[in-house]
Amino acid sequence: MTDIKTSHQKISHELSINTDLVRQILTGFVRTEITRTGLTRAVIGLSGGIDSALSCFLAAAALGSENVLAVRMPYKTSSQDSLDHAQMVIDATGVQSKTVEITQMVDPLIAKFPEMDNMRRGNIMARTRMIVLYDQSAAFSGLVVGTGNKTEILLGYSTLFGDSASALNPLGDLYKTQVRQLSRAMGVPAAVVTKPPSADLWIGQTDEHELGFTYEEVDQLLYLLVDHRYTPDECIEAGYETKFVQAVVNRIRRNQFKRVMPLIAKVSNRTIGYDFLYLRDWGT
């Protein structure tokens, strides 16, 4: 068997990206996919975290800072650091910005269900932010640019029709560790890059505490499972703990529904998503 330490070092090396090339690809993607719709602007929910910061940097580079609207959407328990870090990104990119407080939209629904747990509260916040973003999309005449990375999408670590909702997503094929690499290369403020990832849905919440493992650990495992098509048993043979592998595989399987459009029951000869499969740019 390959030495475990050496194997993990190899995986870490393979997860390294050519940041200049990836930047070129992703800015081209944002520019092409937005302008093909006849629009020239983008709207981004700016949380103060690394993912939304990178999406904002990419959109500004692709479209020009004047054509990007960054929307901060704090709740009453949101940390001041999140607002401050989002402002750092706004200042660094020069994009247009707006702050929309969501507390008065969220609290009336929460008040109706006193037994509501943090997960339900967080989902309400995420979906309320989606409503705000799509309203601003109409007002600004820009498409909503997503901020979810490959790690989160595979693990289902997002709110369906909440933070997962967007018209296009430049980060969806970058693992979290790769998002950090590109963020450093593009000049995302260090305070944003180095802080513990958090959806900031309640006080003290962090991604890695909720998940039960670090992004660096899970990225290496996901790289084997997804990019190299390892079986779970092969991952265990490579040195990963059985419980860890099983937990990650179960999350991937369980959250498949979040990665596809709503399933349609087939009753005709040509069903959308089955037989009716045109390219996105069909007719343009």
C-alpha positions in Angstrom: 0.0 0.0 0.0 1.2 3.5 -0.7 2.4 5.4 2.4 -0.6 7.3 3.8 1.3 10.5 4.4 2.9 10.4 0.9 -0.5 9.7 -0.6 -2.1 12.7 1.1 0.8 15.0 0.1 0.3 13.8 -3.5 -3.5 14.6 -3.4 -2.8 18.1 -1.9 -0.4 18.7 -4.8 -2.9 17.6 -7.4 -5.5 19.9 -5.9 -3.2 22.9 -6.7 -4.5 24.9 -9.5 -3.0 27.3 -12.1 -4.6 30.4 -10.7 -3.9 32.5 -13.8 -5.6 30.0 -16.1 -8.6 29.4 -13.8 -9.1 33.1 -13.4 -9.2 33.5 -17.2 -11.6 30.6 -17.5 -14.0 31.9 -14.8 -14.0 35.5 -15.8 -14.7 34.4 -19.4 -17.5 32.2 -18.1 -19.2 35.0 -16.2 -18.9 37.4 -19.1 -20.1 35.0 -21.7 -23.0 33.5 -19.7 -24.4 36.9 -18.7 -24.0 38.7 -22.0 -25.6 35.9 -23.9 -28.8 36.7 -22.1 -28.6 40.3 -23.4 -27.6 41.6 -19.9 -24.3 43.1 -18.8 -24.7 43.2 -15.0 -24.4 40.9 -12.0 -25.8 40.8 -8.5 -24.0 39.0 -5.6 -25.0 38.3 -2.0 -21.9 39.4 -0.1 -21.7 37.7 3.2 -18.2 38.6 4.3 -17.0 35.0 3.6 -14.4 33.8 1.1 -16.8 32.3 -1.5 -18.9 35.4 -2.1 -15.8 37.5 -1.9 -14.2 35.5 -4.7 -17.4 35.6 -6.8 -17.5 39.3 -6.4 -13.8 39.7 -7.5 -14.5 37.5 -10.5 -17.6 39.4 -11.6 -15.9 42.7 -11.2 -13.0 41.5 -13.3 -15.4 40.1 -15.9 -17.9 42.9 -16.2 -16.3 46.0 -14.7 -16.9 47.0 -11.1 -19.7 49.5 -12.1 -21.7 46.6 -13.5 -21.7 44.5 -10.2 -24.0 45.1 -7.3 -23.0 43.5 -4.0 -25.8 43.1 -1.5 -25.1 42.7 2.2 -28.1 41.2 4.0 -27.5 41.0 7.8 -29.8 39.5 10.4 -29.8 40.8 14.0 -27.4 38.1 15.1 -25.0 38.6 12.2 -21.5 39.4 13.4 -20.0 42.9 12.8 -17.0 41.1 11.4 -19.1 39.8 8.5 -20.3 43.3 7.6 -16.8 44.7 7.9 -15.2 42.0 5.8 -17.9 42.4 3.1 -17.1 46.1 3.1 -13.4 45.3 2.6 -14.4 43.4 -0.6 -16.6 46.3 -1.7 -13.8 48.7 -1.2 -11.2 46.5 -2.9 -13.3 45.8 -6.0 -15.1 49.1 -6.3 -18.4 47.5 -7.0 -21.7 49.1 -6.3 -23.3 48.0 -3.0 -26.4 48.0 -0.9 -27.3 46.8 2.6 -30.7 45.2 3.2 -31.5 44.2 6.8 -33.6 41.0 6.8 -34.5 40.8 10.5 -38.0 42.3 10.1 -38.7 39.9 7.2 -37.5 36.8 9.1 -38.7 37.3 12.6 -42.5 37.3 12.0 -42.3 33.7 10.6 -39.9 32.5 13.3 -42.3 34.0 16.0 -45.1 31.7 14.8 -43.2 28.6 15.6 -41.5 28.9 19.1 -40.2 25.3 18.8 -38.2 26.2 15.7 -34.5 25.0 15.8 -31.5 26.7 14.4 -31.6 24.7 11.2 -35.1 25.9 10.3 -34.2 29.5 11.3 -31.1 29.4 9.2 -33.0 28.1 6.2 -35.5 30.9 6.5 -32.7 33.4 6.5 -31.1 31.9 3.5 -34.3 31.8 1.5 -35.2 35.4 2.6 -31.8 36.5 1.2 -32.6 34.7 -2.0 -35.8 36.8 -2.3 -33.9 40.0 -1.7 -31.2 39.0 -4.3 -33.8 38.2 -7.0 -35.7 41.4 -6.3 -32.4 43.4 -6.7 -31.7 41.3 -9.8 -34.8 42.8 -11.4 -34.1 46.3 -10.1 -30.5 46.3 -11.2 -31.1 44.4 -14.4 -28.4 41.9 -13.6 -28.2 38.1 -13.1 -27.6 36.6 -9.7 -24.1 35.1 -9.5 -23.8 32.0 -7.2 -21.2 31.5 -4.5 -21.3 27.8 -3.7 -18.1 25.8 -4.1 -17.7 22.2 -5.2 -17.2 20.9 -1.7 -20.5 22.4 -0.5 -22.4 21.3 -3.5 -21.3 17.7 -3.2 -22.0 17.6 0.5 -25.3 19.3 0.2 -24.1 22.0 2.6 -26.5 24.7 1.3 -30.2 25.7 1.5 -32.2 24.6 -1.5 -33.8 27.7 -3.1 -31.7 29.7 -0.7 -28.0 30.3 -1.0 -27.9 27.6 -3.7 -30.1 29.7 -6.0 -28.4 31.5 -8.8 -28.4 32.1 -12.5 -24.8 30.9 -12.9 -22.1 29.8 -10.6 -18.4 30.3 -11.3 -17.2 28.5 -8.2 -19.1 25.2 -8.5 -16.1 23.2 -9.9 -13.6 24.5 -7.3 -13.1 22.7 -4.1 -12.9 24.9 -1.0 -9.1 24.6 -0.8 -8.9 25.7 -4.4 -11.2 28.7 -3.7 -8.6 29.7 -1.1 -5.8 29.5 -3.7 -7.6 31.6 -6.3 -8.7 34.1 -3.6 -5.2 34.7 -2.5 -4.0 35.1 -6.1 -6.8 37.6 -6.9 -6.1 39.8 -3.9 -9.1 38.9 -1.7 -8.4 40.6 1.7 -6.4 38.3 4.0 -8.9 38.7 6.8 -11.5 37.1 4.6 -9.3 34.3 3.3 -8.0 33.2 6.7 -11.1 33.4 8.9 -13.0 30.2 9.9 -15.7 29.6 7.2 -19.2 30.3 8.5 -22.7 30.9 7.1 -23.1 33.3 10.1 -26.7 32.0 10.6 -26.4 32.0 14.4 -23.8 33.1 17.0 -20.7 30.9 17.0 -21.7 28.8 14.0 -18.9 27.5 11.8 -19.1 25.2 8.7 -16.4 22.8 9.9 -18.0 22.4 13.4 -21.3 21.5 11.8 -19.8 19.2 9.2 -17.6 17.4 11.8 -14.4 17.7 9.7 -12.2 20.3 8.0 -12.5 21.3 4.4 -8.9 20.3 3.8 -9.6 16.8 5.0 -12.8 16.3 3.1 -11.5 17.9 -0.1 -8.8 15.2 -0.4 -11.4 12.5 0.1 -13.8 14.0 -2.4 -11.0 14.4 -4.9 -10.5 10.6 -4.8 -14.2 9.8 -4.8 -15.3 12.2 -7.5 -12.4 13.1 -9.7 -10.6 9.7 -9.6 -13.7 7.6 -9.1 -12.4 5.7 -6.2 -14.8 3.3 -4.5 -15.4 3.9 -0.7 -13.4 0.7 0.0 -10.5 1.9 -2.1 -10.5 5.2 -0.1 -10.4 3.2 3.2 -7.5 1.1 1.8 -5.8 4.4 1.0 -5.8 5.3 4.7 -9.1 7.1 5.3 -11.1 6.2 8.4 -14.1 4.0 7.6 -16.6 6.2 9.5 -15.3 9.4 7.7 -15.6 7.8 4.3 -19.1 6.4 5.0 -20.3 9.8 6.4 -19.1 11.7 3.3 -20.5 9.1 0.8 -23.8 9.2 2.6 -23.9 13.0 2.4 -23.2 12.9 -1.3 -25.9 10.3 -2.0 -28.5 11.9 0.3 -28.1 15.3 -1.2 -28.3 14.4 -4.9 -31.7 16.1 -5.1 -30.1 19.5 -4.4 -27.8 19.1 -7.4 -30.6 18.6 -10.0 -33.7 20.4 -11.2 -36.9 19.0 -9.6 -37.6 15.5 -11.0 -40.5 15.2 -13.5 -42.5 12.0 -13.7 -42.4 10.7 -17.3 -45.8 10.1 -18.9 -45.2 11.3 -22.5 -42.7 10.6 -25.4 -40.7 13.7 -24.9 -40.3 14.7 -21.2 -38.3 17.8 -20.1 -35.0 16.7 -18.6 -35.2 13.2 -20.2 -35.8 13.3 -23.9 -36.2 17.1 -24.4 -32.5 18.0 -23.9 -31.5 21.2 -25.7 -28.3 23.1 -25.0 -28.7 26.1 -22.8 -27.9 28.4 -25.7 -30.3 26.7 -28.1 -31.9 29.3 -30.3 -29.4 32.1 -29.5 
